[in-house]
Amino acid sequence: MDNFIFGIQGIARGINNAIHMLSQLQFFWGLAIGFFISTLIHGFLMSENPTHLPAMIFQDKGKSFKKIYAQEASGAYRVSYSRFSKTVDTLKLFFGLSFFLCMGIIFVALLRF
C-alpha cells in the first residue's frame, strides 16, 4: 500500500513540475493569448452583427434565432435555421475552448506564484 501512495505522490510531483515548466515558456503564453484574441475576432467575423453574440452564446438556439431574425410577411426567414444552428454551435465551441484556456492560464499562474 505504501508503494501505491508513493506512486501517486510521484505522479502528482511530475504533473506539478510539468505545469511549472509550462508556465515559464513564453511560447505557451503567446499561444494562449493569441488563441483568445483569435477567438474574439473569429466570433465577430462569423456573426453578422457582433451585438448578437451574447444572445447566440448564452440563449437557446430557437429563442436567439427568433430574436435575431425577423419573420417576413410570407412567413419565411432570411437565413435557414440549420445554417444558424451550425454557426451557433461553432461559436459556442470556440468561446468554450477560450474560456477553459483562460481558466487554465489563471490556474497555472496561481501555481507559479
C-alpha positions in Angstrom: 0.0 0.0 0.0 2.9 2.3 0.7 4.2 1.9 -2.8 0.8 2.9 -4.2 0.8 6.1 -2.2 4.4 6.9 -3.2 3.4 6.3 -6.8 0.5 8.7 -6.6 2.8 11.3 -4.9 5.4 10.8 -7.7 2.7 11.3 -10.4 1.5 14.5 -8.6 5.1 15.8 -8.4 5.6 15.1 -12.1 2.4 16.9 -13.1 3.4 19.8 -10.8 6.8 20.0 -12.4 5.3 19.9 -16.0 2.9 22.7 -15.2 5.7 24.7 -13.6 7.9 24.3 -16.6 5.0 25.1 -19.0 4.2 28.3 -17.1 7.8 29.5 -17.7 7.6 29.1 -21.5 6.9 32.3 -23.4 5.6 30.2 -26.3 2.8 28.9 -24.2 1.7 32.3 -23.1 1.9 33.7 -26.6 -0.2 30.7 -27.9 -2.8 31.1 -25.2 -3.2 34.9 -25.6 -3.2 34.6 -29.4 -5.9 31.9 -29.3 -8.0 34.0 -27.1 -7.7 37.0 -29.4 -8.3 35.0 -32.5 -11.5 33.5 -30.9 -12.8 37.0 -30.3 -12.0 38.0 -33.9 -13.5 34.8 -35.2 -16.7 35.4 -33.3 -17.0 38.9 -34.6 -16.5 37.7 -38.2 -18.8 34.8 -38.0 -21.7 36.7 -36.7 -23.3 39.3 -39.0 -23.8 41.7 -36.1 -21.4 41.4 -33.1 -24.1 42.7 -30.8 -25.9 39.4 -31.2 -23.0 37.4 -29.9 -24.4 37.3 -26.3 -27.8 36.1 -27.5 -26.2 33.4 -29.7 -23.9 32.1 -27.0 -26.0 32.3 -23.8 -29.6 31.8 -25.0 -31.4 28.8 -26.5 -30.9 28.5 -30.3 -34.6 28.8 -31.0 -35.1 31.9 -28.9 -32.0 33.6 -30.2 -33.0 32.8 -33.8 -36.4 34.4 -33.3 -34.8 37.4 -31.6 -32.1 38.0 -34.3 -34.0 37.2 -37.5 -37.5 38.7 -38.0 -40.1 36.7 -39.9 -41.0 38.1 -43.3 -44.6 38.7 -44.4 -44.6 35.4 -46.3 -43.7 33.5 -43.0 -40.2 32.7 -44.1 -36.9 33.7 -42.6 -33.9 35.3 -44.4 -31.5 32.7 -43.0 -32.1 29.0 -42.6 -32.2 27.6 -39.1 -29.7 24.9 -39.9 -27.1 27.4 -41.0 -27.8 29.5 -37.9 -27.5 26.4 -35.7 -24.1 25.4 -37.2 -22.8 29.0 -36.6 -24.1 29.0 -33.0 -22.5 25.6 -32.3 -19.2 26.7 -33.7 -19.3 29.9 -31.7 -20.1 28.1 -28.5 -17.3 25.6 -29.1 -14.7 28.4 -29.7 -15.8 30.5 -26.8 -16.0 27.5 -24.5 -12.4 26.5 -25.5 -11.3 30.0 -25.0 -13.0 30.2 -21.6 -11.3 26.9 -20.4 -8.0 28.2 -21.8 -8.3 31.4 -19.8 -9.2 29.4 -16.7 -6.1 27.2 -17.3 -3.9 30.3 -17.6 -5.2 31.6 -14.3 -4.7 28.2 -12.7 -1.1 27.9 -14.0 -0.4 31.5 -12.9 -1.6 30.8 -9.4 0.5 27.7 -9.2 3.5 29.6 -10.4 3.4 32.4 -7.9 
